[in-house]
Amino acid sequence: MPIAYIPRTRERYRDYPAYRWVVNHDAPWTPLTKPIRQCRVALISSGGFYAKGQPSFVDNDPSYRLVPMQTRREDLLIYHHGYRDNDADHDPNCVFPMERLLEMAAAGEIGSPAEAAVSFLMSYSPNRDIERAGRIAQELRRMQVDAALCVPV
């Protein structure tokens, strides 16, 4: 069942000052310079996934994890304070579709996946989120990514 996020948020926080929603009238857009079938595609998710051996996330964590694309499903772990992860525990692809991206590459629908997927948690600090986004952009450049599949949670 769909959730009316904005009305739900207004109700939940009605005793607080009104939240000032960001309104973007002008969004940067960079068209692809080649067909998606020739592109290296990264997976970016705010689902809180990490691989066995990597440190867990913590509440309000400003870091991110690079999860190698060859990571097996049973070696994926989740830490996230914002959603119930029962479904993601059963099938990580609903929030972190690494296997789907690999299938798309095998089917020739994309050129190749990036060497690693990017996972993080949203924090409550726009400044920290912007700083992290800059670090992630550098990682994507290093991996020579042409496009990204973004899965927000």
C-alpha positions as a Markdown table, in Angstrom:
| # | Residue | x | y | z |
|---|---|---|---|---|
| 1 | Met | 0.0 | 0.0 | 0.0 |
| 2 | Pro | 1.5 | 3.4 | -0.9 |
| 3 | Ile | 2.3 | 5.8 | 1.9 |
| 4 | Ala | 1.5 | 9.5 | 1.5 |
| 5 | Tyr | 4.9 | 10.6 | 2.8 |
| 6 | Ile | 4.4 | 14.4 | 3.1 |
| 7 | Pro | 1.0 | 14.3 | 4.8 |
| 8 | Arg | 2.3 | 11.5 | 7.1 |
| 9 | Thr | 5.4 | 13.6 | 8.0 |
| 10 | Arg | 3.3 | 16.7 | 8.6 |
| 11 | Glu | 1.1 | 14.7 | 11.0 |
| 12 | Arg | 4.0 | 13.0 | 12.8 |
| 13 | Tyr | 5.8 | 16.4 | 13.4 |
| 14 | Arg | 2.8 | 18.6 | 13.8 |
| 15 | Asp | 4.0 | 19.9 | 17.2 |
| 16 | Tyr | 7.3 | 21.1 | 15.7 |
| 17 | Pro | 7.9 | 24.2 | 13.5 |
| 18 | Ala | 6.9 | 23.5 | 9.9 |
| 19 | Tyr | 9.7 | 21.9 | 7.9 |
| 20 | Arg | 10.9 | 24.0 | 5.0 |
| 21 | Trp | 10.9 | 21.6 | 2.0 |
| 22 | Val | 13.5 | 22.1 | -0.6 |
| 23 | Val | 12.0 | 23.2 | -3.9 |
| 24 | Asn | 14.2 | 22.8 | -7.0 |
| 25 | His | 13.2 | 24.8 | -10.0 |
| 26 | Asp | 16.4 | 24.1 | -11.9 |
| 27 | Ala | 18.0 | 20.6 | -11.7 |
| 28 | Pro | 21.4 | 19.9 | -13.3 |
| 29 | Trp | 21.1 | 17.3 | -16.1 |
| 30 | Thr | 23.9 | 15.6 | -18.0 |
| 31 | Pro | 22.6 | 13.4 | -20.8 |
| 32 | Leu | 24.4 | 10.2 | -21.6 |
| 33 | Thr | 27.0 | 10.5 | -24.3 |
| 34 | Lys | 26.6 | 6.9 | -25.4 |
| 35 | Pro | 23.9 | 4.3 | -25.3 |
| 36 | Ile | 23.1 | 2.7 | -21.9 |
| 37 | Arg | 24.2 | -0.7 | -23.4 |
| 38 | Gln | 27.7 | 0.7 | -23.5 |
| 39 | Cys | 27.7 | 2.4 | -20.1 |
| 40 | Arg | 29.3 | 1.4 | -16.8 |
| 41 | Val | 26.5 | 1.7 | -14.3 |
| 42 | Ala | 26.8 | 2.1 | -10.5 |
| 43 | Leu | 24.3 | 1.1 | -7.9 |
| 44 | Ile | 23.8 | 3.8 | -5.2 |
| 45 | Ser | 21.4 | 3.0 | -2.3 |
| 46 | Ser | 20.6 | 4.6 | 1.0 |
| 47 | Gly | 19.6 | 1.2 | 2.3 |
| 48 | Gly | 22.4 | 0.8 | 4.9 |
| 49 | Phe | 23.9 | -2.3 | 3.3 |
| 50 | Tyr | 27.5 | -3.4 | 3.9 |
| 51 | Ala | 29.5 | -6.6 | 3.3 |
| 52 | Lys | 30.8 | -9.0 | 6.0 |
| 53 | Gly | 34.1 | -7.7 | 7.2 |
| 54 | Gln | 33.1 | -4.0 | 6.7 |
| 55 | Pro | 32.2 | -1.9 | 9.7 |
| 56 | Ser | 28.5 | -1.6 | 10.5 |
| 57 | Phe | 26.7 | 1.7 | 10.1 |
| 58 | Val | 25.6 | 3.5 | 13.3 |
| 59 | Asp | 22.8 | 6.0 | 13.8 |
| 60 | Asn | 23.3 | 9.3 | 11.9 |
| 61 | Asp | 26.4 | 7.9 | 10.2 |
| 62 | Pro | 28.0 | 10.2 | 7.6 |
| 63 | Ser | 30.1 | 7.5 | 6.0 |
| 64 | Tyr | 29.4 | 5.2 | 3.1 |
| 65 | Arg | 30.4 | 1.7 | 2.1 |
| 66 | Leu | 31.7 | 0.4 | -1.2 |
| 67 | Val | 30.3 | -3.1 | -1.5 |
| 68 | Pro | 32.2 | -5.2 | -4.1 |
| 69 | Met | 29.8 | -6.3 | -6.9 |
| 70 | Gln | 31.0 | -9.9 | -6.4 |
| 71 | Thr | 29.7 | -9.9 | -2.8 |
| 72 | Arg | 27.4 | -12.9 | -2.2 |
| 73 | Arg | 23.9 | -12.4 | -1.0 |
| 74 | Glu | 24.6 | -14.2 | 2.2 |
| 75 | Asp | 27.5 | -11.9 | 2.9 |
| 76 | Leu | 25.3 | -8.7 | 2.8 |
| 77 | Leu | 24.3 | -7.2 | 6.1 |
| 78 | Ile | 22.0 | -4.3 | 6.9 |
| 79 | Tyr | 22.0 | -1.6 | 9.5 |
| 80 | His | 19.3 | 1.1 | 9.0 |
| 81 | His | 17.2 | 2.9 | 11.6 |
| 82 | Gly | 14.5 | 4.2 | 9.1 |
| 83 | Tyr | 12.8 | 1.1 | 7.7 |
| 84 | Arg | 11.9 | -2.5 | 8.7 |
| 85 | Asp | 14.4 | -4.7 | 7.0 |
| 86 | Asn | 12.5 | -8.0 | 7.0 |
| 87 | Asp | 11.8 | -7.9 | 3.2 |
| 88 | Ala | 15.4 | -6.7 | 2.5 |
| 89 | Asp | 16.7 | -9.6 | 4.7 |
| 90 | His | 14.7 | -12.0 | 2.6 |
| 91 | Asp | 15.7 | -10.4 | -0.7 |
| 92 | Pro | 18.2 | -7.6 | -0.6 |
| 93 | Asn | 17.4 | -6.8 | -4.3 |
| 94 | Cys | 14.2 | -4.9 | -3.2 |
| 95 | Val | 16.5 | -2.2 | -1.7 |
| 96 | Phe | 20.0 | -3.1 | -3.0 |
| 97 | Pro | 19.5 | -4.7 | -6.4 |
| 98 | Met | 23.1 | -5.8 | -7.0 |
| 99 | Glu | 21.9 | -9.1 | -8.6 |
| 100 | Arg | 19.5 | -7.3 | -10.9 |
| 101 | Leu | 22.3 | -5.0 | -12.1 |
| 102 | Leu | 24.6 | -8.0 | -12.8 |
| 103 | Glu | 21.7 | -9.7 | -14.7 |
| 104 | Met | 21.2 | -6.5 | -16.8 |
| 105 | Ala | 24.9 | -6.6 | -17.7 |
| 106 | Ala | 24.8 | -10.3 | -18.6 |
| 107 | Ala | 21.7 | -9.6 | -20.8 |
| 108 | Gly | 23.5 | -6.8 | -22.6 |
| 109 | Glu | 21.1 | -4.2 | -21.2 |
| 110 | Ile | 24.0 | -2.2 | -19.7 |
| 111 | Gly | 27.6 | -2.2 | -20.6 |
| 112 | Ser | 29.0 | -3.3 | -17.2 |
| 113 | Pro | 28.4 | -2.7 | -13.5 |
| 114 | Ala | 30.8 | -0.6 | -11.5 |
| 115 | Glu | 33.3 | -2.6 | -9.5 |
| 116 | Ala | 31.4 | -1.7 | -6.3 |
| 117 | Ala | 28.0 | -0.6 | -5.2 |
| 118 | Val | 27.7 | 2.4 | -2.9 |
| 119 | Ser | 25.6 | 2.2 | 0.3 |
| 120 | Phe | 24.9 | 4.8 | 3.0 |
| 121 | Leu | 22.3 | 6.1 | 5.5 |
| 122 | Met | 20.7 | 9.5 | 5.3 |
| 123 | Ser | 21.8 | 11.6 | 8.2 |
| 124 | Tyr | 20.1 | 14.6 | 9.7 |
| 125 | Ser | 22.7 | 17.0 | 8.6 |
| 126 | Pro | 22.4 | 18.4 | 5.0 |
| 127 | Asn | 26.0 | 19.7 | 5.2 |
| 128 | Arg | 27.3 | 16.2 | 6.1 |
| 129 | Asp | 25.2 | 14.6 | 3.4 |
| 130 | Ile | 26.6 | 17.1 | 0.8 |
| 131 | Glu | 30.2 | 16.4 | 1.9 |
| 132 | Arg | 29.5 | 12.6 | 1.6 |
| 133 | Ala | 27.9 | 13.1 | -1.8 |
| 134 | Gly | 31.2 | 14.8 | -2.9 |
| 135 | Arg | 33.3 | 11.9 | -1.7 |
| 136 | Ile | 30.9 | 9.4 | -3.4 |
| 137 | Ala | 31.2 | 11.4 | -6.7 |
| 138 | Gln | 35.0 | 11.1 | -6.5 |
| 139 | Glu | 34.6 | 7.3 | -6.1 |
| 140 | Leu | 32.3 | 7.1 | -9.1 |
| 141 | Arg | 34.8 | 9.1 | -11.2 |
| 142 | Arg | 37.6 | 6.7 | -10.0 |
| 143 | Met | 35.4 | 3.7 | -11.1 |
| 144 | Gln | 34.8 | 5.5 | -14.5 |
| 145 | Val | 31.0 | 5.3 | -14.0 |
| 146 | Asp | 28.8 | 6.7 | -16.8 |
| 147 | Ala | 25.4 | 6.3 | -15.1 |
| 148 | Ala | 23.9 | 5.3 | -11.7 |
| 149 | Leu | 20.9 | 3.4 | -10.6 |
| 150 | Cys | 19.8 | 5.3 | -7.4 |
| 151 | Val | 17.7 | 3.5 | -4.9 |
| 152 | Pro | 16.6 | 5.8 | -2.1 |
| 153 | Val | 15.2 | 4.5 | 1.1 |
